[in-house]
Amino acid sequence: MNNDYIDLIEPTPKLHSKKCRFTAFGIKLLLQFTSPALALIIWYVYDYFIAGATLLISFIVVGIIRAKMRNSVIPIHQREFQYNDEGIAAWFTAKELCIEESITSNESLSHNEVQIDSKRISQEKNHEI
C-alpha cells in the first residue's frame, strides 16, 4: 500500500519583543535597499558608470547574502517555497538572534531533541569503533 504523507509546514515565526521586531525590520531594510542606496552614494561621489557597476555587483553580493541567510535558518523541507525579504528576516531573527523566543515553540524543541539524539548515536558509533 502506498502511503503518501504531506510534511507539516512550520509557519514563519512570530516575533514578540520589540527588540526582535526592530532587528528583523532592520535586516529587511538592508536586504531590500542596500544595492540602490549604495549605487546612489557612488553616483553622487564618483560617476554614473561606476555607480552602475556598483549596482550590479551589489545585487549579486546581496543575493548571495540573502541565499545564505535563507538556507541557514529555514527548515530543509521548506526551502522549495518562495520567501520575501520580510520572511527571511523574520526566520533569521527568530532562529539566530532571538533564540529565547524560538526555543519555546514545540517544533524547535523537537528539532533540538532530534539533533541531540543524532549526536548521541554518532558518539556511540565512534566509541564502538
PyMOL commands that set and color helices and strands:
alter all, ss='L'
color gray80, all
select helices_A, chain A and resi 18-45+48-73+76-78+85-97+99-102+106-128
alter helices_A, ss='H'
color red, helices_A
deselect
rebuild
show_as cartoon
